[in-house]
Amino acid sequence: MLILPLACGRCNGDDDVTIKILYCGICHTDLHIIKNEWRNAVYPIVPGHEIVGLVTETGRNVTKFKAGDRAAIGCLVGSCRCCDSCDRSLENYCPKLVLTYNSLDADGTVTYGGYSDWIVVNEHFVVKFPENLAMDKGAPLLCAGITVYSPMKNFGLDGPGKHLGVVGLGGLGHVAVKFGKAFGMKVTVVSSTLKKKEEAIERLGADAFIISNDAGQMQAAMGTMDGIIDTVSGKHDVVPLISLLKTQGTIIMVGALEHPLELPVFPLITRGKILAGSGIGGMKETQEMIDFAAKHNITADIELIGADYVNEAIERLEKADVRYRFVIDVGNTLTAV
């Protein structure tokens, strides 16, 4: 049973921004942590790291925001700000990273997320949310969006003439298709089920669709892709996917697999291919991502729900019964007159 609290429990400091939360996406990570599947849950948990709302208060040192501004918070709310990763605007890889919820803050308290009415965060970790971007449909970009945008940028999968493979057409995958097309790339979706083909091509704009367990289709696509974003979090065979890459192509894992990969090295060695991982993104890159999304009108496909439907939504998410992201209407816009 999930109960949404009134507030996050932290007072606004000199460097902080207080945000009235209007929308918060439900990420699959929320399900993992609620059920303690990663063995790191600290109960009680207030999930939510795809947060969009309005600034209500700012500390005296805050320069980026004023009351009334649109603002957003993603997966992180703190870092050491002085290590090599932080110096390179890669706060997401800081060894002292503070996650938006279920994480220890610098003062030793546990962080609480966006399934709540408001939240207080240091301004460095708050993103300016564009005026022309829908707040409800844009909320999932704070996790799903940056998770796929970051590896595209960092591995050179962001330009015309490139061929991108997207494995899995869920919350991450459908956004990856949209970003890929906005970058001008050819995008091929690789899925285990044919039922998503029409959706991928007709509605999301993918150029091609491959059934991963169809040997003929996989054979025909061998050596054609510059890079692959693998969004699947369940157990699956990565070796056949590597065969789809061109020489020195890269497959980037962004799905949080619970089980170790079974991976022979020869498929990598013989064609100089790369297996990499990527986790969300730093603050500079997150702002860049949301601005790019606004410029190209990229949003997530969502089902907007009331706070009283959260328990049912979590149960449906566990069954993969959502296309493609639940977003909680924390601000009660569904019932506003």
N, C-alpha and C positions, 0 to 999 in steps of 0.2 A: 504494500500500500504506500503510495506516495502522497505526501501532504506538502503543499506549497506554503512556505513561510512568508511572513510579511516583509522581511528584510534580510540583508546579508550579515548584519551585526557589527559592522565597522563604521566608525565615525569619520567624517571628512577631515583630512589633514591638510597641511599647507600645500602639498603637491598633488592632492587628490581631486578626483572628479566624481560627483555623485550622479548617478544615472537612474531615472525612472524607467524601468524595463517595460517595453511595449510588446516585444516579440522575442521568443527564444526557440530555436530549433531543437529537435530531439535527435541526437547523434547515436549511432550504434554503440559508440564508446560508453554512453550513458547506461545502456543495457548491461554491458560487460561489468561496469563498476558497481551498479546497483546489485547485481547478482554475485559480486565478488569473484568473478571468473578469473581475474588477474591476481587474486590474492592480495590486494592492496587496499581494500575498502576500509574507510574509517567512518563508522556509523555514529550519528545520523548523517546521511548524505543529502546535499541539495545539489542535484546535477545541473547541467546546462552550460555550454560554452559557445553558443551561437546567439549572441545577445545584441539586440538593437533597441535603442530607446532615446530619451531626451535628457539632456543635462539639466539638472535642477540646482546644483551648487558646485562651486569651484573654490579651491584653496587659494590663498593669497599669492602663491608662487606660480600658479597655473597661467600659461600664456596661450595655449592652443584652443581652449574652449571657453565659452560663456554660457550662461543660462539660456536654455531654449534651443541650443545646438543639437543636431542629430549626432549620435555617437554609437559606437559599437565595440564589443569586446569579444575576443576569440578565446583561444585555448590557454593563453598564459596571462598572468597578472603580475609577474615579478621575475627578476633575475638578478645576478650579482652586479651587472652593469660595468664590470671591470676586467673580465677574463677575455681571452682571445676571441671566443665566439661572440660575446657581446660587443667587443670592439669592431667586429665585422658585420654588425647588425644581424647576427644570427642568435638572438636571444633564445630561440627555440632549442638550441643545443647547449645552453649554459648548464654546467654541472649543478648549479643552485637554482635551477628553473622552478618557479612557483606556478603550478597549474591553477586554472580558474576555480576548480573545486576539487575536494578530496586531496588536498595538498597542504603541507605545512608552510605557513607564511613566515616572514622574517621574525615576527614577534612570537612565533610558536603556536599561534592559533591555526585552526583548520579553515581552509577557504571554502566558501559556499558559492554556488553558481547561479544560473539564470532562471531556474524555476522559482522565482521570487519576484517581489514587487520592485525592489531597487537594489543597486550594488554600488560600492565605492571602490575605486581603483586609481592607482597612481597614473597621472596623465600620460606618461610615456607608453603605457600599455593600452591606451584607448585610441581607437581609430575614428577619424572623421568619416561619417557616413554621408555619401552624396545625396543632394537634394532630389535628383531625378531618378533615384533608384528606389523601387518599392521596398519598404522596410520589412514586410512579412516575407516576401519571396527572396529578399536579399540576405536575411539572417543566416541561412545555412552556408553562405559563402565564407563566413568567419571561421569555419572548420573545413567543410567539404571543398569550398572554393580554393582556399590557400593550400590545402593538401595536394591538389592536382596542379595548381598554377606554379607553385615553387619548383617542382622537378622539371616542368616544361621549360621554365626560364633557365634553370641551372644546368640542364643537360642539352641545351640548344634545340629544344623541340618547340620553337616559337616563331617559325617563319614559313613563308610560302615555299612550296617545293618539297617540304618534308612530308614524310608519311608516318603518321602516328597510329599505333594500335592501342585500343582501350579495352582492357580485360575486365569484364563485369559491368553491367549496366544498372547500377543502383544509385545510392545517394551521391557517391563520389564519381562514378563512371559517367552519369548523364551530364554532370557539370564539366567533366573533362572533355566530352564531345563538343560542348558549346565553346569552351575556351579554344580547343584545337581548331575549330572552324573559324573563330574570330581571328586566330593567328594566321589564317590562310592555308592551313595544312590539309592534306588528304587524311581523313580519319576513318579507320576501320574498327568496328566493334567486334570483339571476340567474346562469345557467350556460350554457355552450355545448353541453352534452350532456344529453340526457334521462335518461341512466342514473342520474343522481344525484337524481332527483326523489323517489323513494320514500324514499331515505335522508334527504333534507332534511326531508320532511314527517313521515314516520312515526316516525323514530328521533330526529331532532334537534329536532323541534317547530316547524319553520317553518310559517308560515300559508299561504304561496303559493310557487309556483315558476314562473319564466319562462325560456324558451329564448331566448337573446340574439339568435340569428339567425332567429327566427320573427317576421316583420314584424307579423303580426296580434296576437300576444301583446304585443309591445313597444308597439304602437299603443294597445292597450286599457289599458295601465298608464301611459300618458303623464300627467305632472303629478300623480302620486299619492303620491310619496315625499318625506318631510321631509329625508332624508339618505341617502347611499349610502357604504358602506365598500367600496372597490375593493381587493381583496387579490391580484389577478392580477399576476404578475411578468413574464409573457410579453407580446409585442406584441399589442395589441388596440385596437379603435376605441372611444374614450371618448365621442365625440359622441352616439351613440344613447343612452348611459347618462344623459347630462345631460338628455335629453328626459323621462326618468322623474321628474325632480325637480319639486316644486311651486315656485311663485314664491319666490325667495330661498332655495331649498334648497341644500344643500351636498353635493358629492361629495369624499370624502377619499381620497387615494391613499396606500396603505400598502405596496403591492407594489413591490419594487425593480426598476423597468423599466430595461432596458439601453439602450433606444432612445428618442430624444426623442418626445414626443407630437405628433401632428399635430392642432392644435386651432384652428379658427376661433373668433373672439371673439363673433360675433353670438349663438350659442346661450346665452352667458352674459349679454351686455348686454341682450337683449330681455326677460328675465324676472328680472334681478337675481340670477342664480345664482352660486355660488361654487365654484371649484376650489381645493382645499387639499391640503396634504400633512401627514403626521404620522409621527414616528419614535419608536418605543418610548415611554418615559415616564420621569419623574424618580423618585427614590427614595421620596418621600412617596406619590406616586401608585401606585407599584408595590406598596407595602405595603397601601395601600387596596384595590387590585385583588385581591390574594391573600386578604385578609380577606373581601371581598365574595364571592369564589369559594367560600370555606369556608362562609359563611353560607348560600349558595344551592346548595351541593353541585355546583359547576361544576368539571369536570375535562376534560382532553383525551381523545379516543379514541386509544389508543396500541397499538403492538405492542412488547412488551417483549423485548429481545434481549440475548444475552450479548456480552461484549467481543470474543469471537472471531468474531462475525458482522458487525462494523462494516463491513468492506470490501464484503460482499454488500449490506448495507443502503444504503450510499452508491450502489451501482450501481442498486439498485431505486428509490431516491429520484430518481435522474436520469430514470428511466422513469415517474415518478409512480405507482409501484407500492407505495403505502402508504396506509392509511386509519386515522388521518390523520397520526400522528407516530410515528417510531421513538424509543424511549427505551432507552438503554444501562443495563443492570443492573450498574453499576460495582461495587457491593457484593456481587455474586454471590448475591443472594437466591434466584435460580432454582435454585441448587445447594445452598443451605443446608439442613441437616438439622434 
